[in-house]
């Protein structure tokens, strides 16, 4: 089933990738404009860009027949009702699910996208692709498939690939060495050691910290090492402004319109 319509985004030249350092803080819709539209759907991506976001963050799992399904959870219960485990399900079964109606009748009929469809539907937009695995299951196969999908869409210059799974990131680095990667982390025990080792071993272009870890001193220190810092999930306008003033490369938010408005007219911090 083809996705009808294409999202028209501003030219790439106006939106440097979120894995690169640049002159202003980007706004990325977390799973699209997921505060208002069903997450990880065409409707959510379209709305995020219409609200002025520079791009989106999305999640991918590899399903049983090899397609890369754009969905956050390991199973479909929360967004579709029936609980199909994505890695164990064929694409034809996943595609039939309605993943929009749970967010409201006007979104009924939204379907799970393949990664290729999402990238092709957003030409020119920055896309943060998060690789999802369960304890590393199928990480290498997923990473290689994602690299091929990004290559086929000619999207390598506008994509940053992130994951909590180092096996997926290592495999992706081998498959697509020129595509930027982001090290994703939260406040788990020994997170500092994990970040230090991850930067050394994986050589990411960006760090993707939980917002609770994004203090001013850390933002400054990470930026001083040449790392872009893309912070998730930031929904408070005051926090958006604070992070921008302290040098965050991007904020990832459920409410892109609020973040765009918060940054309107904000001074651009100096970037070394």
N, C-alpha and C positions, 0 to 999 in steps of 0.2 A: 504494500500500500504506500503510495507516494504521499509526502507531506505537501499539501497545497499551499501555494503562496511562499514568498520569501521575505525575510525581515531585511529592510533596508537600513543599514547602519552607516555612520559617518566613515569617511575614508580612513584606512589604516594609518596613514601618515599623521593623523590628528590624535591617534590613540596608541602611544608606545606600549609594548607588552608589559603586563604587570610583573614580569620577572626582570625587567630592565629598570634602570634608574633614569628619572626624567624630571621635568620641571614642575609637576603638579600631582596632587593625589588623585588617583583614579577611583571611580565608584563601580563596583561589580555587584550585580544582583545575586544574592545567595540562593542558588537554585532558581534563578530568575527573580522576579518580583514576588517572592513566595509569601510575603505578608498578605498579599491581595489575590493572587492567582495560584492555581495548583502547581506545586513545586516541580521543577525539572520537566515542564511541558512547553510546547511551542507558545501557548498563551502567556506563560510566565516570562519567557525570554522576550517575546514581542513587547510585553508591557514594560519590562525593565528598560529596554532600549528607547521606547517611546517616552519614558520618564526622564531620559537624559543620561542613563548609565553608560559607561564606556564599554561595558561587556557584562559577562555573567560568569558565575561559578556553577559547575554541574558535576554530577557523579556518574561513574560508569562501572557496571559489572559485566562480566562475560557470561552469556547464557549457555545452555547446554549445546546449542547448535552453532556456537561460535560468534554470534552477533554481539556487539557491545551495546547493552541496554542502558539508557540514561535514566537512572533511578537511584535513590539514596539508600533505601533499606535493602537488606538481604532478601526479604520477601515482600510480597505485594499487599499484604493485609491492610496496612494503614492507609494507603492511597487508593486501593481498588476494591477491598472487601475480601475476595478470595485470596487465600494465603499460598501463593506459589513461590517456592524458593527459586530465586532468579538463576543461580548457577546450575540448578537441576532441571530447568524448564526450557522447552524448545521455544524459539522465537515466535512461531505462529500462535502459541498459547498466550504469550506475554502481550503480543500486539493486539489481541482481541479485547484486552481489559480496558475498561473506562477508568482513567486515572484523573479525571477532572471533576466528576460529579460530586465527590466528597467535599469540594470547596464551594459548591453552589451550582444550581441548575444551569446557569449560563455557561458553565464550563463543561457540561456533559459532552462526552464524545472525544475528549482529549485522549490521545494514545501515547504509550511509551515510544520514545524516539530511539533510533540508532545514533551513535555518536556521529557518523558521517552526515546524517540528516541534520543534526543540530548545527554542526559546523557550516554546512552548506546553506542553512537557513539564515545564518548571521554573518554574511560576508563583511569583513572589515572590523568586526567586533573583537575585543579581547575576550578570550575564553580560558578560564582556569578549569582544567580537566582533572578531577580527583579520581584516582584509581582505587577501586574498592575490592578488598579481598577478605576472606575469613581465615585468619591465622596463616596467611601466605598461600592459601590454596589456589593453585593456578596462576600465581603472580607473574611468572615469566611469560606464559601464553597470553595473558591479559595485556601485559606491557607491549609485547610485540604487535599484537592486534591494534592497540591504540596508536602505536607509532605508524603503522601502515595506514590507518584511517586518517590521521593527521597529514601524512604525506599525500594521500590521495586527494584530500581536500585543499592541498597547497596552503595549509594553515599554520605551518611551523613558525612563522615570524610573529604570529599574534596569539600563540598558545603558551601557557605555562602549565606544566603537568605536576601535580602534587599527590602525595599519599602519606599515610601513616606507616605504610608497609615498605621497609627499606628494600626488601627483595624485589618488589615491583619497580622501585626507583632505579635500582642497579640494572635490572633488565631493560628498563626503558632507556637508560643512558647508553647501554650497548647498542640498542636498536635505533636510536635517534639522537646521536651525540650533539647535534646542533640545536635541538629544541630545549628551551629553558625549563628547569625543574625547580620546584619549591618544596622545602622540607616542612611538613605539616606536623604540628605538635600542640599539646595541651598541657595542663598542670598535673601530669602524672608524676609519681615518684621518680627522682633522678632525671627530671627533664633537662636540667642544665648539662649533665653529662651526655645525654642523648643528643642535644643540639650540637655540642662541641664535637662529638664524634661524627655526627651526621655531616656537618660542614666539612670536616677533614676528609671523610671517606667518599661522600657522594658528590661533593663540589656543586651544590645547588646555586642557582643564580639568586634565589629568594628564600626567605623564611616566611612561614605562614603560622604565626602564633595565635593562640586563643587571646582574645582581647584582654583578659585578666593578667596576662604576662607582658603586655606591651606598655611598660613604664617608659618615661622619657629617657632615663639613663640607658635602658636596654635598646630602645630605638636608635639613640645616638651611637651606641657602641656597635650595633649591627651594621648600621649604615656606614660607619667609619671603615668597616671591613669590606665595603663594596657590595653588600647584600641589599637587595630590595626587600622591604618588609611589607607584607600584605596581611592585614589583620582581620580576623573573623571573631564572632559575628557581631557587627557594630550597628546597633539600631538607635542609640540615643544621639540626637543631633549635636549636643554639647561634646560628647565623646568623639564624634566624627571630626569636629573642628579641632579638638585637642590633638588628635592623632595626626591630622594634616599639618598642624603648626609645628609638630615635633618630627616631621619627616617621613611619615608612613608613605610608602609608594602606592598603596591601595587600601581601601576599606571594603570589606565584603559584608553586605547588608541585606536583610529581608525586605527593607523598605527603601529602595533606591531613590524615590522622589524626595524623601525627607533628607537623605544624605546629599543629594544634588543641591537642594535648597540650602542646606547648612553650609555648604562649601561656596555658594555663590558669593562672590565678592571677598572671599577669604584671602589674606595675603599669602603669596607663594614663599615657602621657606627656602632658605639657601640650601642647596644640595652640593656637597663636596664631591 
